[in-house]
Structure formats: C-alpha cells, structure tokens
Amino acid sequence: MNIKYLVGNEKISNKPSIPFGSNELKFLNDLSIILKSDKYTKDKSDILSFSFWCRKKNLIKLGNDIINKNLRVGVGLIFHITPSNVPTNFLFSLILGLITGNSNIIKVPQRKFSEINIICNCLNKALRKNKKIQNRIAVVRYDDDFFTKKFSSICDARMIWGGDNTIQNLRKIETKPRNRDINFADRYSFVIIKADQILKLSQNKLVNLTNSFFNDTYKFDQNACTSPHLITWYGNRNNVSLAKKKFWNSLYEIVKKKYKITNFIANDKLNELYKLSINNGKLGKLISHENMIYRFQFDNVPLDNDKIRGKWGIFFETEIKSLSMINNFINEKYQTLTYFGFSKKVLENLVLKNKYRGIDRIVPIGSSMSLSLIWDGYDIKNFLTRNIEIK
C-alpha cells in the first residue's frame, strides 16, 4: 500500500475557513504569478488559463457574489477524486475547494502527465511563501482503494470527477453521516452553428473562430466533458453546405499546424473509426480531411447519440432548420452547449420554453473550458460552504 504525496503531507487540517479569505487569495495570487513565469508552462495554454483565472483581482470579483449578509464558512475537509484523462482538472478542483474555505486532499491520476508535475512544482513553490495554508493542501497519487476508503471516512465532502461506474463504486464506500458528495458524472456536449453567420465572416474572423473550436476540442483530444462531439448546423441546405466547407477547411489548416498526431493517436484513431463503423449502423457518410478530421454525417440523430463519442478529431454532424429540432435528441446526459451566430436571448428563450433535463452550460465557441463557480448545474460556492443562520 504505497502513497506518494506530491504536495503536502498526511498532516492535513479539517478546520474550515471563510470563503475567499485573505490567506487563500494571497496564496492563489502567488500561484498565478509562479505558473505564469515558470519556464515549463510557456506552451501549456491550459495551465496559463489557470494562472489568469486565479489572479487576486479576478477572485475578489468572484467573491463579491458570496460575501453578503449571510455568514458562510467552508464545510471542512474535501476529498477530490479527479479524472484520469484530463491532467489539469485537479488544479481547478483544488481552487474551488480552497476559495470556498476548505482544506483539500486531491487524488491525481496514476498516469504521470507532465502537466501534473509542472503544477505540483508550482504549488510547492507557492506554499513555501504561504505557510499559513500549508496544512490545507495535499496532492496524492496511489493505486490502492485502501486510501480512497481512508480519505472518504474523514472528509466532510467529496468532489468526484469520473464516469458513471466510478461514481457508483464510490457511493458504496462509508462516509461521515453529514458528508456531501458532488458528482461530476459522464456528460455529453455539442455545438450549434448558424450557417449564414459563418458565410458573413472575414477570413481573419473565421480563423479566430476555428482556432477557438480547436481549443474546445483538440486540446484534450475531446476527452473533456465540455468538448463537443455533435456539430449541429442551423440553416437552409445551401447555406449549410457552403458554411461547412468554409469552416472545416479553415479548421483543417489549424490542425495541420498545431496538432501533433503520434503513432499512438494514429493507430487508436483508426481503431476507433473501425469500431464506430461496425457497432453503429446508424452512422451516415464519412468525410475525411487526411488524418486530421473525420466527420460522420447523421441524417437523423440517434436517440442514444450521447453514447457515440469522438476522439482525436472525429466528429458527428447533423443539420436542423429550426432550433426546436434539437428537442428530438437532448437528454439528461447533455452538459455544455457551445454556439456561434445566435444571441443569448434566443438561446435563453429556447431553454425556458423547453425546460430540458439536460444542458447545464451555454457558452460561445472557445469558452467551453472556461472556469466558473457554476459547473454541471451545481452552484459550487453554496455547495461547498455552510450557511450559518443568525437572527
């Protein structure tokens, strides 16, 4: 039974603090500076986005939403079980736990991602400058369920990022009677693009848009729950056909320049294409742009389409003539809707009218990975704090 502490040690506090406390803000601001200046983060745009988000100025702005007449403190000690396929997720989870006034034990993946080492080195540097919260953070790596049971038994809340099976298994583990779990389950995301608005774009604006789409999808090989798999085109057939050509050709040029296809990815992509073709008779025509982009064309979106996922640049497309047509396939698995060409008001009215069981986030293309205190439909700042009533 081996456990490695990448940050901190077994002497972890369970004492709550106030949300957005001065010690936490200073630590995170120091971390922001260290992340931004570290030589190993220069080509890690996902890590640099964290450095921007955890600046003191930004966190104070976020904190204004929670600092009100109610007395709030953290719940105590949070145990974070983070996903195995998104290496930077653990930092997001940690920041959420820390700014809401909690101590944190974070389990990171067994796979030794370079991003995890970079972030942990920066965390250790920031902690050396902020001794008051050194006993509030522990980042651990282990391969024995003994430690999952141990940490689950002492924590006051668990943040569980993983597939449905992972969540079901963790629910069987004994926890404190007042423990609260926040489960970020397996979700599905999609995008809606208004074709005639694509046709109006200048070349520069088109490149900016497709670069944003690249960041939403290729950055984590579509493994992130926010990455769209289904591309929904809105408009008449002629406009959609022209818009598709313009959009995908622009993306192809970006992928060629920015995406490195290793032998592993090339082999797995081929296997994935074979698997999709064999197991899903509902998939339509396949269009490829060399080995960079593959697009399956749906005539009708299958009801179980949330089970049909793309990786490494495999997408599924459909066309709609009215927004109400998405009602035919939206289910509770749907998490993030990214969009282009629509006003926020139109999308707000769509949700209010249909009251979907799915769709928890609606953001412009390029913002699917943006950090927020609202995630998967949970208000994190309320869930990870206690509201103490005084009359």
Buried (B, 14 or more C-beta within 10 A) or exposed (E): EEBEBBBBEEEBBBEBBBBBBEBBBBBBBBBBBBBBEBEBBEEBEBBBBBBEBBBBEBBEEBBEEBEEEEEBBBBBBBBBBBBBBBBBBBBBBBBBBBBBBBBBBBBBBEEEBEBBEBBBBBBBBBBEEBEBBBBBBBBBBBEEEEBBEBBBEBBBBBBBBBEEEBBEEBEEBEBBEEBBBBBBBBBBBBBBBBBBBBBEBEEEEBBBBBBBBBBBBBBBBBBBBBBBBBBBBBBEEEBBBBBBEBBBEBBBEBBEEEBEBEEEBEEBBEEBBEEBEEEBEBBBEEBEBEBBBBBBBBEEBBEEBBEBBBBBBBBBBBBBEEBEBBEEBBBBBBBBBBBBBBEEEEBEEBEEEBEBEBBBBBBBBBBBBEBEBEBBEBEBBBBBBBEEEEE
